[in-house]
């Protein structure tokens, strides 16, 4: 039978808070944390050298391989993420991000049990005794910063002043540690990218969206209602019976396409900066005009939005914004003289019916059932063409001038 690992009673002293028998939490300065937790990149590189020389990797590399995925080549998703994470952490350490930045607590595994006293006193193994189960990208990014601080403008930074939160599982088997890795990576529900993007206030598109929300009121049933009360936050979709009109990410799509035009249909799910706008107009001008355009449109068409017509569908919001972009002062595709968004859209039928929107923003199956599941990227361009060109077949369809050939 395997012998029980000997508890760690000497090493680096620290204070821990016990959560349960094999789990404790604490904080440690970045200087000492990186001294005790090996650089995963170097561990992989050394293991590759050993393999090339026909040697077995050391025990630490073997244990890490049991509970972690490999970083791999520079082209791998994990390796690419290390660079962006290093930039993010460095900006946070320098104070460039204020208080709005975060590094999740690092999850460590110590195969040997820790001898934690009643007052929380314990010791960490100095070398080769701690392996990262979760947060390895952050640890690798921190090692990169520490090794080359000049690249991140941190050459004079005091790394022992930066405290890092961690949790440590100790005295558990490699199989148990492997299970924790599995649960952390697969049990949680992934956050929808567009939802996360809609919360990034350093993003120009999101900043304009929030200004629009904060500064707009609409009239519903004779009452002035803040737009903020009509935005669903924290969820991906708005149910037909909900009082909200759309999600924050849906509204952000409308904003981004108004700013960028047709190119915004595919760019709406990514970061948007003022430098992305052709001609690089003044950002404050872009924000002001966009908010004025969209606020005015929503006030004038509040009943359409409140009735949950086709106008609130993600693909329609994308195409609508691209049309409204043509009224901006920085557009490269302006309307003809005298034309406006209101004039172009005046005959559009907004009812959620297959006769108008089937094959454009909605799909119709063989039984005639209409689905609006398609997103901005799927159908935004079709909607734009239909809304912006009344003489096209699609344009005539959404205006009820020709029958929908997919439903006749």
C-alpha positions in Angstrom: 0.0 0.0 0.0 1.3 3.5 -0.8 2.6 5.4 2.2 0.8 8.6 3.4 2.8 11.7 2.2 4.6 13.4 5.1 3.0 16.8 6.1 5.0 19.9 5.2 6.3 21.4 8.5 9.1 23.6 7.1 9.5 26.0 4.2 8.0 29.4 3.5 5.9 30.6 6.4 2.4 32.1 5.7 -1.0 32.4 7.2 -4.0 30.4 5.8 -7.7 30.2 6.4 -9.0 26.7 6.5 -12.1 26.1 4.3 -12.2 22.3 4.8 -9.8 19.5 5.6 -7.9 19.6 2.3 -8.7 23.2 1.2 -7.3 26.5 2.5 -7.2 30.1 1.1 -4.8 33.0 1.5 -2.8 35.7 -0.1 0.8 35.9 -1.1 3.0 38.6 -2.7 3.7 38.1 -6.3 7.5 38.0 -5.7 7.3 34.9 -3.5 4.4 33.3 -5.3 6.4 33.1 -8.5 9.4 31.9 -6.7 7.5 28.9 -5.3 5.2 28.2 -8.3 7.3 27.1 -11.3 6.8 28.8 -14.7 4.6 26.4 -16.7 6.3 27.5 -19.9 9.7 26.6 -18.6 8.4 23.3 -17.3 7.2 22.4 -20.8 10.3 23.6 -22.5 12.5 21.5 -20.1 10.3 18.5 -20.6 10.7 18.8 -24.4 14.4 19.0 -24.1 14.4 15.9 -21.9 12.3 14.0 -24.4 14.6 15.1 -27.3 17.6 13.8 -25.3 15.8 10.5 -24.6 15.3 11.3 -20.9 12.3 11.0 -18.7 10.7 14.3 -17.6 11.1 15.1 -13.9 8.4 14.2 -11.4 7.1 17.8 -11.3 6.5 17.9 -15.0 4.8 14.5 -14.8 2.4 15.7 -12.1 1.7 18.9 -13.9 0.9 17.0 -17.1 -1.7 15.0 -15.2 -3.7 18.0 -14.1 -3.1 20.6 -16.8 -3.4 21.0 -20.5 -0.3 21.9 -22.4 0.5 25.4 -23.4 1.9 24.2 -26.7 3.3 26.3 -29.5 3.0 30.0 -29.8 0.1 29.6 -32.1 -2.1 27.7 -29.6 -5.1 29.5 -28.1 -3.6 29.1 -24.6 -0.2 30.6 -25.6 -1.9 33.5 -27.3 -4.0 34.2 -24.3 -0.9 34.4 -22.1 0.4 37.5 -24.0 -2.9 39.4 -23.7 -3.3 38.4 -20.0 0.3 39.7 -19.3 -0.6 43.0 -20.9 -3.8 43.2 -18.8 -2.1 42.3 -15.5 0.8 44.7 -16.2 -1.7 47.6 -16.9 -3.4 46.7 -13.7 -0.2 46.7 -11.7 0.8 50.1 -13.1 -2.6 51.6 -12.1 -3.7 52.2 -15.6 -7.0 50.4 -15.0 -7.9 52.0 -11.7 -9.9 49.7 -9.5 -11.7 48.0 -12.4 -9.4 45.1 -13.0 -9.3 41.6 -11.6 -7.2 38.4 -11.5 -9.1 35.4 -10.3 -7.7 33.6 -7.3 -5.0 31.1 -8.3 -5.9 27.4 -7.6 -2.9 25.5 -6.3 -2.3 21.9 -5.6 0.2 20.6 -3.0 0.4 16.8 -3.2 1.7 16.7 0.4 -0.7 17.8 3.2 -0.1 21.1 4.9 0.3 21.3 8.7 -2.0 24.2 9.4 -2.0 25.4 13.0 -5.1 26.8 14.9 -3.9 30.3 14.2 -3.5 29.6 10.5 0.2 29.3 10.5 1.6 27.0 7.9 4.5 26.5 5.5 4.6 26.2 1.7 7.2 24.0 0.0 9.9 26.2 -1.4 10.5 24.5 -4.7 8.7 21.9 -6.9 5.9 21.4 -4.4 3.0 23.5 -5.8 1.2 23.0 -9.1 -1.4 25.3 -10.6 -4.8 23.5 -11.2 -6.7 26.6 -12.3 -5.3 30.0 -13.2 -2.2 28.7 -15.0 -2.5 31.3 -17.7 -2.3 34.1 -15.1 0.7 32.4 -13.4 2.5 32.1 -16.8 1.7 35.7 -17.6 3.0 36.9 -14.3 6.2 34.9 -14.8 6.6 36.6 -18.2 6.1 40.1 -16.6 8.6 39.3 -13.8 11.3 38.0 -16.2 11.0 40.9 -18.6 9.6 43.9 -16.6 11.0 46.4 -19.0 8.8 45.2 -21.8 5.8 46.1 -19.7 7.2 49.4 -18.3 7.5 47.8 -14.8 11.3 47.8 -14.5 11.0 49.8 -11.2 8.0 48.0 -9.9 8.1 46.4 -6.4 6.6 42.9 -7.0 6.6 42.1 -3.3 3.9 44.8 -2.9 1.4 43.1 -5.2 -0.7 40.6 -3.3 -2.2 37.7 -5.1 -5.2 35.6 -3.8 -5.0 31.9 -3.9 -6.7 28.7 -2.8 -4.7 25.6 -2.2 -5.8 21.9 -2.2 -3.4 19.9 -0.3 -2.8 16.2 0.6 -5.1 15.0 -2.2 -4.2 12.5 -4.9 -3.4 13.4 -8.5 -6.7 11.9 -9.6 -8.5 14.1 -7.2 -6.6 17.2 -8.5 -7.4 16.1 -12.0 -11.1 15.9 -11.2 -11.0 19.5 -9.8 -9.4 20.7 -13.1 -12.2 18.9 -15.0 -14.9 20.4 -12.8 -13.5 23.9 -13.0 -13.3 23.9 -16.8 -16.5 22.0 -17.7 -19.1 22.4 -14.9 -19.4 26.1 -15.1 -21.6 27.7 -17.8 -19.5 29.6 -20.2 -20.3 33.3 -20.4 -21.7 34.4 -23.7 -19.0 36.6 -25.4 -21.5 39.3 -26.5 -22.9 39.5 -22.9 -19.4 39.8 -21.5 -18.5 42.4 -24.1 -21.6 44.5 -23.2 -20.1 44.9 -19.7 -16.7 46.2 -20.9 -16.8 49.9 -20.1 -13.3 50.5 -21.5 -14.7 49.5 -24.9 -15.8 52.5 -27.1 -18.9 50.7 -28.4 -20.1 49.8 -24.9 -19.3 53.4 -23.6 -21.6 54.9 -26.3 -24.3 52.3 -25.6 -24.2 53.1 -21.9 -24.5 56.9 -22.7 -27.5 56.1 -24.9 -29.1 54.2 -22.1 -28.4 56.8 -19.5 -29.6 59.8 -21.5 -32.8 58.4 -23.2 -36.4 58.3 -22.1 -39.3 57.2 -24.2 -43.1 57.7 -23.9 -45.1 54.6 -23.1 -48.8 54.7 -22.4 -48.4 58.5 -21.8 -45.6 58.0 -19.3 -42.0 59.0 -19.6 -39.9 55.8 -19.1 -36.1 55.6 -18.8 -34.6 53.4 -21.5 -32.6 51.7 -18.7 -35.8 50.1 -17.5 -36.3 48.5 -21.0 -32.9 46.8 -21.1 -32.5 43.2 -19.9 -29.2 42.6 -18.3 -27.5 39.4 -17.2 -29.3 37.2 -19.8 -28.9 36.3 -23.4 -32.5 36.6 -24.6 -35.6 38.6 -23.9 -38.8 36.5 -23.6 -41.9 37.7 -25.6 -43.7 38.5 -22.3 -40.9 40.4 -20.7 -41.3 44.2 -20.3 -37.8 44.8 -21.6 -37.2 45.5 -25.3 -33.8 43.9 -25.8 -30.6 42.9 -24.0 -27.7 45.3 -23.5 -25.6 43.3 -26.0 -28.5 43.6 -28.6 -28.6 47.4 -28.1 -24.8 47.5 -28.4 -25.1 45.8 -31.8 -27.4 48.6 -32.9 -24.9 51.2 -31.6 -21.8 49.5 -33.2 -23.5 49.2 -36.7 -24.6 52.8 -36.5 -21.0 53.8 -35.8 -19.3 51.4 -38.3 -22.0 50.8 -40.9 -22.1 47.4 -42.7 -18.6 46.4 -41.4 -20.1 46.7 -37.8 -22.4 43.7 -38.5 -19.4 41.3 -38.1 -17.5 43.5 -35.7 -20.3 43.9 -33.2 -19.1 40.9 -31.1 -15.6 42.3 -30.7 -13.8 45.3 -29.2 -14.6 48.6 -31.0 -12.2 51.6 -30.7 -12.4 55.0 -32.3 -9.4 54.1 -34.4 -11.6 51.4 -36.1 -13.8 54.1 -37.7 -12.6 55.0 -41.2 -11.3 58.5 -41.3 -10.9 58.4 -37.5 -13.5 61.2 -36.7 -13.5 62.9 -33.4 -14.7 60.3 -30.8 -16.9 62.8 -29.0 -18.6 63.8 -32.2 -19.2 60.1 -33.0 -20.7 59.5 -29.5 -22.9 62.6 -29.6 -24.3 61.9 -33.1 -24.9 58.2 -32.5 -26.7 58.9 -29.3 -28.8 61.6 -30.9 -29.7 59.5 -33.9 -30.7 56.4 -31.9 -32.4 58.2 -29.1 -34.5 60.1 -31.6 -35.4 56.9 -33.5 -36.4 55.0 -30.3 -38.5 57.9 -29.1 -40.3 58.2 -32.4 -40.9 54.5 -32.7 -41.4 53.4 -29.1 -44.6 51.6 -29.9 -42.8 49.4 -32.4 -40.2 48.4 -29.9 -42.7 47.9 -27.1 -44.8 45.6 -29.2 -41.7 43.4 -29.8 -42.1 43.7 -33.6 -39.3 42.6 -35.9 -37.4 45.8 -35.0 -36.1 44.2 -31.8 -34.7 41.0 -33.5 -30.8 41.0 -33.3 -30.4 40.7 -37.1 -32.8 43.6 -37.6 -31.1 45.8 -35.1 -27.8 45.1 -36.9 -29.2 46.0 -40.3 -31.1 49.0 -38.9 -27.9 50.4 -37.4 -26.1 50.0 -40.7 -28.8 52.0 -42.4 -28.7 54.8 -39.8 -25.0 55.0 -40.2 -25.6 56.5 -43.6 -26.9 59.6 -41.8 -23.8 60.2 -39.8 -21.2 62.9 -40.7 -18.4 60.4 -41.0 -20.1 57.8 -43.3 -18.6 56.9 -46.6 -22.0 55.9 -48.0 -24.3 58.8 -47.4 -27.9 58.9 -48.5 -28.9 60.7 -51.6 -29.6 64.4 -51.1 -32.8 64.9 -49.1 -33.0 61.2 -48.1 -33.3 60.2 -44.4 -33.6 57.0 -42.5 -37.2 57.8 -41.8 -37.9 58.3 -45.5 -36.2 55.0 -46.5 -38.0 53.0 -43.8 -41.4 54.6 -44.1 -43.2 51.6 -45.8 -41.4 48.8 -44.0 -43.8 46.2 -42.4 -42.5 45.5 -38.9 -45.0 42.7 -38.0 -43.2 39.5 -37.2 -44.7 37.6 -40.1 -43.0 35.2 -42.6 -44.6 37.1 -45.5 -42.3 40.1 -44.7 -39.3 38.6 -43.0 -39.0 35.0 -44.0 -35.6 34.3 -45.6 -34.3 37.7 -44.5 -34.3 38.0 -40.8 -36.3 34.8 -40.0 -36.4 31.2 -41.1 -39.6 29.4 -42.2 -39.7 25.6 -42.0 -41.8 23.3 -44.2 -44.7 23.6 -41.8 -44.7 27.4 -42.0 -43.3 27.9 -38.5 -41.2 31.1 -38.2 -38.0 31.1 -36.3 -36.1 34.3 -35.3 -33.1 32.5 -33.9 -30.6 33.9 -36.4 -28.2 36.5 -35.1 -26.7 39.6 -36.5 -23.8 37.9 -38.2 -26.2 35.4 -39.8 -28.7 37.8 -41.3 -27.6 41.4 -40.7 -26.4 42.0 -44.2 -29.7 40.6 -45.7 -31.7 42.9 -43.4 -29.5 45.9 -44.4 -30.0 45.3 -48.1 -33.8 44.9 -47.6 -34.1 48.1 -45.5 -31.8 50.3 -47.5 -32.9 49.4 -51.0 -36.7 49.6 -51.4 -36.4 48.6 -55.1 -34.7 45.2 -54.5 -36.7 42.0 -54.2 -36.0 41.8 -50.5 -36.8 45.5 -50.1 -40.1 45.0 -51.7 -40.8 41.9 -49.6 -40.3 43.7 -46.2 -42.5 46.5 -47.5 -45.3 44.0 -48.5 -45.1 44.9 -52.2 -44.3 41.4 -53.4 -45.1 38.0 -51.9 -42.4 36.0 -50.1 -41.4 33.3 -52.6 -40.4 31.0 -49.8 -43.9 30.9 -48.4 -46.0 30.8 -51.6 
